Each structure stands twice: as C-alpha cells, then as structure tokens.
Amino acid sequence: MGGEVRKVQWIGRNGAPDRLVMLPARPQIWFELKAPGKAATFPANAHERVQHREHERMRAMGQRVEVVDSYAGVDKVLGW
C-alpha cells in the first residue's frame, strides 16, 4: 500500500502511543504496542491508566488510537 511507520518518542508526554502508521489516502493511526496477550487487559496497572488517559485525550482531538499486542492485531485494524 505504500505506507510508512514511525516509532515516536515523546518529550514530556507520558503515556503517548508508540507508533504512527500513515497510509496513502487514509487517516493516520496511532498504535500502542503491548506484549502478547496484554491488549485485552489494558489498562491493567497505574502506568497503563496514564496511557489510557493520554489515548482518550488524543481521541477527543479526533485522533485514532489503537491498542494491539500482535502483528495480526495491526493487520486487523488496517483491514488486511
């Protein structure tokens, strides 16, 4: 599809997503990548609750944020 992925490091923003996926003619999608089996229990601890709040802030501003724990999870979000 000719898209690109960026690993993002945020300065002064705890809990922001790990990756930005950009595909032609589609809105960008932010991904939070979790260890296998961990997406289903998100948010499970204090750090993840901070992440969840940040994701909700981003969603309130019209950003799409997805939490996945596998390549298959990414593919599912992308509709592949």
VOKE-961016 format. One line per 2 residues: number of its first residue (from 1); their letters; for each residue x, y, z of N, C-alpha, C. Coordinates in steps of 0.05 Angstrom, whole numbers, plus 5000, padded with zeros to 4 digits. Example, Ala and Ser with C-alpha at 12.3 -4.5 7.8 and 13.67 -1.06 7.14 Angstrom:
REM VOKE-961016
1 = as = 5264,4886,5156,5246,4910,5156,5264,4934,5156 | 5257,4955,5142,5273,4979,5143,5258,5001,5157
END
This chain:
REM VOKE-961016
1 = mg = 5016,4976,5000,5000,5000,5000,5017,5025,5000 | 5043,5022,5004,5060,5046,5002,5060,5063,5027
3 = ge = 5052,5052,5050,5051,5068,5074,5078,5069,5089 | 5078,5084,5111,5102,5086,5127,5094,5084,5157
5 = vr = 5113,5075,5173,5110,5073,5201,5132,5089,5215 | 5126,5103,5236,5145,5118,5251,5144,5109,5280
7 = kv = 5167,5103,5292,5169,5099,5321,5171,5127,5333 | 5154,5133,5352,5152,5160,5362,5163,5161,5391
9 = qw = 5180,5180,5397,5189,5185,5424,5179,5212,5432 | 5163,5213,5453,5150,5238,5462,5167,5250,5484
11 = ig = 5170,5276,5483,5184,5290,5504,5164,5304,5522 | 5163,5296,5547,5145,5308,5567,5116,5299,5564
13 = rn = 5111,5277,5550,5084,5266,5548,5084,5237,5555 | 5079,5231,5580,5078,5203,5589,5052,5190,5577
15 = ga = 5054,5166,5569,5031,5151,5561,5023,5154,5532 | 5038,5169,5516,5030,5172,5488,5037,5147,5472
17 = pd = 5023,5142,5450,5027,5118,5434,5055,5115,5423 | 5062,5089,5417,5089,5082,5407,5094,5088,5377
19 = rl = 5074,5082,5361,5078,5082,5332,5057,5099,5318 | 5065,5111,5296,5046,5125,5278,5047,5111,5251
21 = vm = 5023,5103,5241,5021,5089,5215,5007,5109,5196 | 5021,5113,5174,5010,5132,5153,5007,5116,5127
23 = lp = 4983,5117,5116,4977,5103,5091,4965,5124,5071 | 4971,5121,5046,4960,5140,5026,4930,5141,5027
25 = ar = 4919,5165,5026,4890,5169,5024,4874,5158,5048 | 4888,5154,5071,4874,5144,5095,4884,5161,5118
27 = pq = 4867,5165,5138,4876,5180,5162,4898,5164,5176 | 4916,5178,5190,4937,5165,5205,4925,5151,5229
29 = iw = 4939,5130,5238,4930,5115,5261,4954,5113,5281 | 4949,5120,5306,4969,5116,5327,4964,5089,5339
31 = fe = 4987,5074,5344,4985,5048,5356,5001,5047,5382 | 4989,5036,5402,5003,5028,5427,5008,4999,5425
33 = lk = 5033,4991,5426,5040,4963,5423,5045,4950,5450 | 5031,4929,5456,5033,4914,5481,5045,4887,5477
35 = ap = 5055,4875,5499,5065,4847,5498,5042,4829,5490 | 5048,4805,5478,5027,4787,5470,5008,4780,5493
37 = gk = 4982,4782,5487,4962,4777,5507,4954,4799,5525 | 4968,4822,5523,4964,4844,5542,4943,4865,5533
39 = aa = 4937,4865,5507,4918,4886,5497,4890,4882,5509 | 4882,4857,5513,4855,4851,5524,4851,4861,5552
41 = tf = 4873,4863,5568,4871,4871,5596,4877,4901,5600 | 4884,4915,5579,4891,4944,5580,4867,4960,5589
43 = pa = 4869,4979,5608,4892,4985,5625,4893,4969,5650 | 4915,4955,5655,4916,4936,5678,4932,4946,5702
45 = na = 4947,4969,5699,4963,4979,5721,4964,5009,5720 | 4978,5021,5739,4979,5051,5741,4991,5063,5716
47 = he = 5013,5052,5705,5025,5064,5681,5006,5062,5657 | 4992,5040,5655,4973,5037,5633,4949,5055,5636
49 = rv = 4941,5061,5661,4919,5080,5665,4928,5108,5655 | 4953,5115,5659,4964,5141,5648,4962,5140,5618
51 = qh = 4971,5117,5606,4969,5114,5577,4941,5117,5567 | 4922,5104,5581,4894,5104,5573,4883,5133,5573
53 = re = 4890,5148,5594,4881,5176,5595,4893,5192,5572 | 4918,5188,5565,4930,5202,5543,4917,5194,5517
55 = he = 4911,5169,5513,4897,5160,5489,4870,5173,5487 | 4856,5175,5509,4829,5188,5509,4832,5217,5502
57 = rm = 4852,5231,5512,4856,5259,5504,4860,5261,5474 | 4877,5244,5463,4882,5245,5435,4857,5239,5419
59 = ra = 4841,5219,5428,4816,5212,5414,4797,5236,5415 | 4796,5250,5437,4779,5274,5439,4786,5295,5419
61 = mg = 4811,5295,5410,4820,5314,5389,4819,5302,5361 | 4804,5280,5358,4800,5269,5332,4821,5249,5322
63 = qr = 4839,5241,5340,4860,5222,5332,4850,5194,5336 | 4858,5176,5319,4851,5147,5322,4875,5134,5337
65 = ve = 4869,5122,5360,4889,5108,5376,4880,5080,5380 | 4897,5060,5374,4890,5032,5377,4911,5019,5394
67 = vv = 4902,5000,5411,4920,4984,5428,4920,4956,5417 | 4943,4946,5410,4945,4919,5399,4969,4904,5412
69 = ds = 4968,4877,5409,4990,4862,5421,5002,4842,5401 | 4998,4847,5375,5009,4828,5355,5009,4842,5327
71 = ya = 5024,4831,5309,5023,4840,5281,4995,4835,5270 | 4983,4812,5278,4956,4806,5269,4936,4827,5279
73 = gv = 4941,4838,5302,4924,4860,5313,4926,4885,5296 | 4950,4891,5287,4955,4914,5270,4940,4909,5243
75 = dk = 4944,4885,5232,4931,4878,5206,4901,4881,5208 | 4890,4872,5231,4861,4873,5234,4851,4902,5234
77 = vl = 4865,4919,5249,4858,4948,5249,4859,4960,5221 | 4880,4952,5206,4883,4963,5179,4864,4950,5159
79 = gw = 4851,4929,5167,4832,4915,5149,4845,4897,5129 | 4868,4886,5136,4883,4868,5118,4878,4839,5124
END
